[in-house]
Amino acid sequence: MALKLSVVVTVYNEKPNIGPLITRISEALEGIDYEMVYVDDGSTDGTVQELRSVAHDRLVVVELRKNYGQSLALMAGIDYARGEFIATMDGDLQNDPADIPLMMALAEKEDWDMVAGERVNRQDGMFLRKIPSRIANYIIRNTSGVHLRDYGCALRVLRAEIAKDLGLYGELHRFIPVLAHVEGARITQVPVRHHARQFGQSKYGIGRTVKVMSDLLLMIFFKRYMQKPMHLFGNTGLVLFGIGALINIYLGVLKILGHDIWGKPLMILGLMLVIAGVQLVTVGIVIEIQMRTYFESQQKRPYKVRERKAGG
């Protein structure tokens, strides 16, 4: 029988925070059938040894062979989680596990697939953390169409079937709400507490905003064109091909009328647009075939069923 809740905590060089956070999780989840899945992402400061020294019958330690990054560490924790609901949080004591029971109750009673936290009183530096985060939140919110106020809060509660289908690669942990939305999840956001870091150093910096921009392009593709790539590449290719063809027809008419068109920039542009259009249409066809192969070879379906009820 599955547990009610799995709390997945990813850590990298967080030795001083291990004991206090485990204690807080235990106190916050008293009376709930839960487990803690700690994933060590290649720490070098003795974090693993600290985890091994903790005597706790609800603690599962997953030790990765090297530092893979937060997304893959989170994927490992979710893969090993056995709970009906999966809560994710950072291991730096900034998230408060006391918020988890309310978030899980909200997901269970109101049928939300994901309850995300919103840090309403964020205890971080203004210029290196808050301002870059607000910029990233604004860009993600208005580009992805998933309207949350805080995408960076690691404290989330998800139904296991949604969490295990997220497909976390690269650094896509920032886009978990968008990935869940792609899977058809019902998402809400609630205010949660946020504490200042007491031990260790932050692993985040202003450079994260730049990475958000590049990853966001991938998210847009996932959300809008993952199951219909031909609509992106094919439509764009046809438009470029059409513009190039019109330019070439125009130049052809000029040639017939006796004008010298050889070497003109417009001719070069027309030829480039025709070639680009053909290439994009071809790419669209190839990716469409690959998507069909992906779903059919793994016996997957490009749709998700929320619930099935029989009559009677």
N, C-alpha and C positions, 0 to 999 in steps of 0.2 A: 504493500500500500504506500502511495506517494506521501511525502510530507506536505504540510500545508504551505511552508515557506522556506525558501533558500535565500540566504543573504550572501551575495557574491561581493567580495572585497578584493580589489587588485592592489598590490603593494610593490613598491620599488624603493629600497633603502628607507624603510619606515620603522626601523627597529624600536625606537623609543615609544612609538604609538601603538604597538601591537597589544600589549597588556591592557592599557586603559580602554582601548576601543572594544576589545573582547568583553571586558567587564560591562561596559555601557550597553553593548548589544544584548548581553545576557539579562541585564536588569530591565531593558526596554521590552524584551520579547517574552517575559515570564508569563506562562500560561498558554503560549502558542507552540504548536508542534513545528519546530524549525531546525535548520542546520546553518552553520557558517561555512562557506567555501572561500578560503583564503587562497589567492593565486599569487605566488611570488614570481615576479617578472625579472629574474636574473639579478637579484640584489647582491651587493658586495659588502654590506655593512653588518652582516650577522642577522639579518631579518629572518632567514630560514631557521637558524638555530634557535632564535627566540620563539618562533612558532612551534617548533618541535618540543620546546621545553614547557609549553602550556598544556596542562592536563585538563582537557575539556571534552566530554563525550559527544558534544555536538559540533566539534571542529573538524573540518576536512581541509587538509593542506595539499595544494597542487603546486608543485615546484617545476617551473619551466627550465629548460636546459640553458637558456641564455635570455637576454633582454630582447623581447619581440615587440614591445610597444603596448600601449594600453588597450588598443582594440583587440589584438589577438589574445592578450591576457584575459580580457573580459569574455571573449569567445570561449576560452578554455574553461573559465568558471561556469559559464552558462551550460556548456556541454556536460559538466560533471554535476550540475545541480539536479536535485531530485524533487524539488518542491512544486506544488501546483501553481504557486506564485513565486516570482524571482525578484528580489530587491537588489539593486546595485548601488554601491556607494564607494567613495574614496576611503583610503586607509589613513588619512592624515588628521582625523578628529574634527575636521571642519563640518562634515555632515553629522547630523544628530540622529542616531537610531531611534530615539523616542518618537520621531515622526512616522516611523514605518507602520505601526499598528493602525493608525488612522488612515493612512494611504491604502493599506491592504483592505481595510473594511470598506472604504469608498469604492475600490475596484470590485469588491465582491458583491456589495449590496446594490450598487447602481450600474453594474455590468460594464465597467470601463475595462478596456484591455490594457491600458497603460495610464498610470497616474504619475506625472512628472512633478518634481519639486521646483519651486521658485524661491530663490534666495532673496527675501524681501529686505533683510538688513545685513547685507553682505559685508563680511569682515575682511576686506582685501584692500590693497593699495589702489588709489584712484587711477593713476596714469599707466601703470604696468598691467593692471588686471581689469578694473571696472570699465574704463573707457574702451579698450580693445574689445572687451566682451560685449558692450553695448553696440559697438559697430558691427561685430559679427552677428549678434542677435537680430539686428535690423536687416542686415543683408539676407540672412537665412530666412527670416520671417516673410519678407516681401518677395523673395525669389522662389522659395519652395511652395508657398501657399499653405504651409502648416503654421498656424498663428499661435505660437507660444511666446511668452515674454522672456523666458530664460531657458536657453538650449544647453547652457554649460553646466547646469547643476547635475552632479553625478548621482544624486539620490532619486531613484525611480523605482516603481513597483510595476511589474509586467506579468501578464499571464504567461505561463511557461511555453505554450504553443506559439505565442508571438515571439518571445525572446529567442527561442531556439531556431527560428526561421529568419532572423535578422540578417545574417550573412556579414559579419563584421570583419572587414579586411582593411589593410593599410592603416589609416587613422580615422576611420568612419565612426568611431565612438561618439564624436561630436554630433553626429547626425542621427542618433538612435531614434528620436521622434519622427524624423522624416522617413527612415527605413521602416519603422512600425506603421506609419501612415500608408506607405507603399503596400504593406501586407494587409491593409484594410482595417487596421486597429482603430478603435474608438479611444481618443486621447483627451485627458483633461489635465489641468495643472493646479496645484494647491500651494499656498505659502508654507515654507519650511524654515526651520532655524538654521543659522550658519554661524560658525565660531571661527575665531582667529586661529591660525596655526600656532601651536605651542612648541612643537619639536620638529627638527629637520628643516629642509629647504624645499621651496616650491619647485615643481618640475615644469611649470608653465612660464611663458614669457610673451613679449609682444609679437615675436615672430609667428606665433600661432595664428594670428589674424590672416597672415599671408597664406598659410596652409589652408585655412578655411575657404579662401577664395577658389583655390584650385580644386579642392574636394567638392565644393558646391556645384561645379560644372558636372561632375559625375552624378551628384544627387539629382540634378535637373533631368539628366538622361534617364536615371532609374525611375523617377516619378512619372515622367511624361512619355518616354519612348522605349522603355525596357521591353515591353511586349509588342511593340509596333515600330521597330527601328526604321522600316522603310518609309514611314511618315516623316521622319527627320531627314534621312539621307536622300530618299527618292524625291520628295517634294523640293528640297533645296537644289538637288541636281537638275530637276526638270526646269526650275526657274532660271538657273544659270545657263543651261543649254538653250532655253528659249531666247534669252537675251542675246547670247552669242550668235544664235542662228539669225536673229533679226539684224544684228550688226553686219553679219556676213552677207545677207541678202541685200542690204543697203549698199555695201561696198561692191557687190556684184553688179548691181544696177549702174553704179558710177563707172565701173569698168566697161560695161557695155556702151555707155554714153561717151567713152573715150577718155575718161579721167585716169591719171596715174595713181594707183592706190598702193603700189608696192612699198613696203617698209613703213607705212603709216602706223602710228601707235594704235589707232582704232582697229586696224586689221589684226594686230598682235593681240589686242584685248579680246576681240571676237573669237579668235582661235583658242585663246586660253580659257575663255568661258565655256566654249563647246567641249573642250577636253576635260575641264573640271566637272562639268555637268555629267558627262559620260562616266567619269570615275566615281562620282558620288552615287549615281544610280547603281553602278556595279557593286560598290561597297554595301549599299543598302540591301541588295539581293543576297550577297554573301552572308551578312549578319542575320538577315531574316532566316536563311537556311540554318545557320548556327543555332539560333534561338529554337527553331523547331527540333533540331537534333538534341539540344539541351533538355527540353521538356520530355521528348519521347524516349530518349535513351535512359532517363532516370524514372520513367513512368510518372512524371509530375504533371500537374494540370495548371494552366495559366490562370486559374481562378481559386478563390478561397471560400469555403462554405462556413458561415458563422454557426448555423444551427439547422438541424433537420428534424422536422416533426411529422409523425405519421398521423393519418386521420383516424377517427374513431374515438 
